[in-house]
Amino acid sequence: MARKQAKAHVEPARSLREIARQAGVSISTVSRALDPMKADLLSGRTVRKIQGIAGKLNFASNLNARRLKRGRTDTITVVLPLSVFEPTRYVDFSGATQVLLWQMMEGILKEARHWHHDIKLEPLFDPTAPADMMERVGYPFCDAVLFLGGYQHDRLIARVREKGLPFAVLSTHVLRQTDVPEISSDVRKGVSDAVKHLLAAGHTRVAFVGPEGSAASPNLGARLAAYRDTLAEAGCFREEAVMELADAPALQAWLDALPRPLPFTAAFCANDAMAWRLLQELAYRRVRVPEDMAIIGFDDNPNYRLGPKRLSTVRVPRRELGREAVRVLVQTMESKEPFRGKRVLPTEFIARDTG
């Protein structure tokens, strides 16, 4: 039994030699090709050849040994805001949004796997008391911290910065903080393109329909501001066209009180849930979409792509944002140079059946 264990212990080295022999390269070249941090030092052809041979030999590198040698955990802690665990404020207009969070997490997890890194989730249950979480960041728990959202993390961000850990904030919209490293998306471009699409189709009376409190919300407020500015540039913005509604009965009452024909021919909605609810209410009232009214949502939520009318919307690149955040942190850890500034990805207007 002891002999079998000894043989298993030296197998990785033997495998490296065999891969090097079959590839016609040195063992050090094999090590570089199998290390995602060093593979870019070689040609793509060499890396693919070596990795192909390693796959045929069922070779797996000893990640734990590599981490011990480097004094690293190769782990990124992802801090989840308290809002993830709280009930949604507007049930009628915020449905099925968890899938959007997990789109972002999918990008984070896949990119971390590419770099042979692990992800550790830490919920921030009490934003006012960061001390408890600070005991679980840094070596031997993690090498970097990624914050989802930037509005409940101020105290913890300050403590992480003091500790000298690489960190970044991941957000679906550009944050107001100027001194926080950030990966976010350009909400203004997608919304502006959507509203310009409506204007080009002849819609000069475009309503904004969002949940109550949209203007005060960092997320929804950014969408409202982009809508307002784009219409104002075209000389078509009217304050009375902005509607913030608390629930489905409020939406129904608003539609019933409107004169016929409707005072607007298109609506940009703060999210897809709101747009979908509006679409249903208009169908009940025999208002044709998009013939009588065009509707555009926001999020490209997969839960609202089904049905007789596919929703036109603005897509936020959530998976790409997650991947970019991990990529930035891995590069920061390798270079030991702190990431500063903002990395902003574009949003995209997607025209479908409703507008």
N, C-alpha and C positions, 0 to 999 in steps of 0.2 A: 504493500500500500504506500509506503514511504517513497519507493522508487517511482511510482506513478505520479505522486505529488511533485517530486523533484522535476520529473519530465515536464509536467504542466507548467511549472514555474519558469522554465527556460524557453517554453514554446514561443512566446512573443518575439524573442531575439532571433530564434531560428526562422520564424515566419518572415521577419524583416529581411534576413539574408536571402531567403528563397524568393521573395518579391524582387529584391535587388538583382538576383541572378537572372530571373526571367525577364526583367525589364531592361537589363544591361546597363544599370546605373549603380551608384554607390548607395550604401545604407543611409548615409546622411541625406541624400536626395529623396529616398523613400520616406524618411521621417518628415521632411519638409512637405512633400506632396500629401501626406496624410494628416498634417496639422493645418487646420483652416487659417491659422494666424500667419503661416509662412508659405502657403501654397502659391500665393501670388508672386513669389520670388522666382517661380519656375514658369515655363511655357505651358499654356493650356493643354497642348498635345501631350506633354510629358505627364502632367497631373492626371489627365484622363486615362492614360495608359497604365500608370501605377495603381490608380484607384480601381481600375477594372481588374487587374491581376489580384489585388488585395481582396476584392469582392469574391472572385472565384475561389480563393483560398480560405474564405470565411474569416479573414483577419479582422480583429477588433483591437484598437490601441487601448492601453491601460490609462484611462483618463485620471483615475485617482492618483496614480504614481506621478503623472505629469503635473497635477495640481499641487501635490506635496512638494515636488521639486521646485516649483515656481513660487511657492508660498501664497497660492491663490485658491479661491473656492470656485472660480468660473461660474458664479451664481449672481443673478441680478434680482434684487427684491423689488417687486411691483407693489406699490402702495395704493390700495383701493380707497376711494373717498367714502365717507359715511353715507352719502346719497345713494350709493349702490345698494345698500341694505334697507333703505327706508321705503315705505310705500309711495308710489307715485302720487304727485299732488293732483294731477288732473287725469282721472281714470279714463274718461271718455276720449281724451285727446293725446294720450301718451301710451297707448296700448302696444304690446309686443316690441318694446324697445330693448329688452335684454339681448336680443339677437345682435343688436348693433354693438353692444359692449363686447360680445364674444367674437365678433368679426375682428375687432382690434386685438383681442387676446390671441386669436388665431395667428395673426401676423407676428405678434410678440413671440409666441411659442415656436413657430416655424423658423423664424430667423435665429432664435437662440439655439435651436437644434442644429442649424447649419453651422454655427460657430462652436458647437459642442459645449454650450453653456446651459445651465439650469435656471429655472424661474421659480422664485419663492413668492407667494402671495401673502401680503400683510394688510388686513383691513384696519383702517384708522377709525376705530370706534369713538375715540374721544380726541378731536382735533386740538383741544386746549391742553392736553397732557401728553406731550410727545416723549417723556422720559422712558415710559415702558417700552415703546417701540425702539428707542435708541439703543436699548440693551441687546437688540437682535439685528442690528445692522453693523456692517464692517466685519473684518476677519474675526472668527472663523465662520460667520454666517453668510456674508455676501461681499462682493467687491464694488457694487454700484447700486444706485437706487433710481427707480423710475416712478414718478408720480403721475397717476392718471387724474387729469384736471388740476387746476392751480388755485382754487378758491377756498379750500379747506386745509391747505397744507403749509401755510405760511410759517408757523412755529417750527414744524418739523423740518422744513427746508432750511431754515436758519441753523438748526442743530446739525443737520447733515453737512452743511457748508463748513461749519466750525470744525467738524471732525475730519474734513479734508477728503471726503468720499466723492467720487464722480457721481453726478446725478443729472437728471433732466426731467422736464415736465412734458407730458404728452397730452395734447388737447385737440378737440375738433375745430377750434377757432383760435385766432391769434389773441393772445392774452394781453392785458394792459401792463403787466409788469415788464420793465425794461432790463432788469438785471438778472433775470432767471433764464438759464438755457432752456430752449423750448423747441419742440417738434409739434407743428400744428398745421391746419389747412386754411386756405384762403377762401373763406366763406363769401366774401364780397364778389369774387369773380363768378362763381357759380350762380349766385342769386342775380347778379347784374345780367349775365347771359340769358337767364330765364326770363327776366322782365323785358329785356330787349327783344327776345323772341316774340313775346306777346305784342309789344309795340309794333314790330315789323309785320305782324299779322293784322294790324289795324285796331288793336285794343288800346284805346287811350284812357278808358275808365277801368282801372285795375284795383281791386280791393286787396287788402292784407287781412287774412283771417288767422288768428292765433289764440292760444290759451290766455286766460286772464293773467296779467303780470308779465307779458312777453317783453315789454319795453325795459323792465327792470332786470330781466334775466340775462346773464352774460351770453349764453348760447343764443336764445331766441332774439335777444336785443340786437345782436350782430346781424341777424338775418333781416330784421325789420329795418335797421339802418341802411343796409345795402339796397333794399326795396325802395325806401324813401328817397335815397340819393339818386338812384337810377331814374326814377320817375321825375324827380325835381329837375334833373338835367334836361329831360325832354319836355319840361313845362307841363307835366300831367299829374303832379302829385296833389292830392287833396286830403287833408287831415281827417275828414269825415269818412274816408274810405278805409281807415284803419279800425278793425274790430277785434277786441279781445273778449273772449267768451269763457265763462266758468265751466260749463258742462253742455251735454247734448240738449237738454231742455232750453238753455239759453240760446243755442244755435237755432233751434226750431222756432223759438219766439222771434228772434231777429229776422229770419227768413220770412215768416208769416207777416211781419209788420212792414216789409219792404213793398214799395209800389210796384205795379206791373205796367209796362215791362221793367225788369230790374234796372237799378240805376248804374250798374256796371256790367261789363261783358266778360270779365276775367277775374280770377282770384289767385293770388299767390298765398299759399298756406305755410304756416311756420314749421309744420312737419307733415309726414305722410299720413299719420293717424288722423290729423285734422282734415287733410284733403280727402281722405277716404270717407270720413263721416259726412263731409259736405257733399261729396258725390252721391252718397246714398239719399241724403235729404232732398237734393235737387231731383233725383230720379222719382222720388215719391211725389214731388210737386209737378212732375211732367216737364221739368226744365231739361232740355237736351244738352249733353256735354259731348263734344265741345261746340256744337252748333250755336246754342244759345248762351253758353258760358264755358269758357276755358278754365281748367284747373291745373295748377302746378303745385306739387308738394316739395318736401325737402327730406333727405336722408337716403333715398333709394332703399327703403326697408323691404327685404324680400317677402315679408308677410303681406304686402299690399301690391304684389305684382300679378296676382291671380284675379280672375273674374272677367266679365265681358269687356271692361274698360281697363287697359293697362295704364297705370298712373304715370304721367310726366312728372319729373322730379329732378332734384339736384343731388348728385352723388358725392358723398364724402369718402375719400379713399382710406377707410379705416384700417384695412389690412396692411396697406402700404405704409400708413402712419406707424403702426406697430412695428413693422419690419425696420423702418428707418430709425425709430427710437433705439432699438436694440443695436443696430449697426453703429449708430453714433456712440453709444456707450462702450461697445466693444473696442472701437477705434480709440476712444478716449483712454480706456484702461491700458491699451497696448502702447500708445504714444506717451502716456503719462502727462499729456497736455490737456488742461480742462477745456471742455467744449463751451464756447460762448456764443451768444447771439441766438438767432432763430433759424430753423430749417422749416420752410413753409411749402407744403404741397398744394397743388391746385385742386379745387372742386370742379365738378363737371355737370353741366346741364344735359339731361337726357330727355329728348322729346319722344313721347309715346302717343297714346290714344286720346288723352284728355286735354291736351293743349300744345 
